[in-house]
Amino acid sequence: MQEFSSNTDLALRFRNYVILLDRLMREVEEELQQNQSVRNEWSEWHSNWKNAWLSPTGNSPSSHLKERFSVKRRLG
């Protein structure tokens, strides 16, 4: 184990370590916030797509797609 010349050397190394950890925590927090916004955007898109796909209107532009890719059609 390395010996330190004085308590100030140890204090400086500890201070630098804390600064590094603080910076890493901020970067991780920022990345988590960005990921949350991406998840929220995807969730909204998925909800809109799901509602449009499951809507009961028969005149919608996606009605021919619903019939083409229907599970009931494949099984029947």
C-alpha positions as CSV (number, residue, x, y, z in Angstrom):
1,M,0.0,0.0,0.0
2,Q,1.2,3.5,-0.9
3,E,2.2,5.8,2.0
4,F,1.2,9.4,1.8
5,S,3.6,12.2,2.6
6,S,1.1,14.2,4.5
7,N,-2.6,14.5,5.4
8,T,-2.9,17.2,2.8
9,D,-2.0,14.8,0.0
10,L,-4.6,12.4,1.2
11,A,-7.2,15.2,1.4
12,L,-6.4,16.4,-2.1
13,R,-6.8,12.9,-3.5
14,F,-10.0,12.4,-1.7
15,R,-11.3,15.8,-2.9
16,N,-10.4,14.9,-6.5
17,Y,-12.2,11.5,-6.1
18,V,-15.3,13.2,-4.8
19,I,-15.3,15.7,-7.7
20,L,-14.9,12.9,-10.1
21,L,-17.8,11.0,-8.5
22,D,-20.0,14.1,-8.6
23,R,-19.3,14.6,-12.3
24,L,-20.1,11.0,-13.1
25,M,-23.4,11.2,-11.1
26,R,-24.4,14.3,-13.0
27,E,-23.7,12.7,-16.3
28,V,-25.7,9.5,-15.3
29,E,-28.6,11.7,-14.1
30,E,-28.6,13.6,-17.4
31,E,-28.6,10.4,-19.4
32,L,-31.4,9.0,-17.4
33,Q,-33.5,12.1,-18.0
34,Q,-32.9,11.8,-21.7
35,N,-33.8,8.1,-21.7
36,Q,-37.0,9.0,-19.8
37,S,-38.0,11.5,-22.4
38,V,-37.4,8.9,-25.1
39,R,-39.5,6.4,-23.2
40,N,-42.3,8.9,-22.8
41,E,-42.2,9.7,-26.5
42,W,-42.3,6.0,-27.5
43,S,-45.1,5.3,-25.0
44,E,-47.2,8.1,-26.5
45,W,-46.6,7.0,-30.0
46,H,-47.4,3.4,-29.1
47,S,-50.6,4.4,-27.4
48,N,-51.7,6.5,-30.4
49,W,-50.8,3.6,-32.8
50,K,-52.6,1.1,-30.7
51,N,-55.7,3.3,-30.4
52,A,-55.8,3.9,-34.1
53,W,-55.3,0.2,-34.9
54,L,-58.0,-0.9,-32.5
55,S,-60.5,1.8,-33.4
56,P,-63.8,0.3,-34.6
57,T,-64.1,2.5,-37.7
58,G,-64.3,0.5,-40.9
59,N,-63.6,3.4,-43.2
60,S,-60.1,4.2,-41.9
61,P,-57.1,4.0,-44.2
62,S,-55.7,1.2,-42.1
63,S,-58.8,-1.1,-42.4
64,H,-57.3,-2.9,-45.4
65,L,-54.1,-3.5,-43.4
66,K,-56.1,-4.8,-40.4
67,E,-57.8,-7.3,-42.7
68,R,-54.5,-8.3,-44.4
69,F,-52.6,-8.8,-41.2
70,S,-55.4,-10.1,-39.1
71,V,-54.6,-13.1,-36.8
72,K,-58.2,-14.4,-37.3
73,R,-57.6,-14.4,-41.1
74,R,-54.4,-16.4,-40.7
75,L,-56.1,-18.9,-38.4
76,G,-59.3,-19.2,-40.4
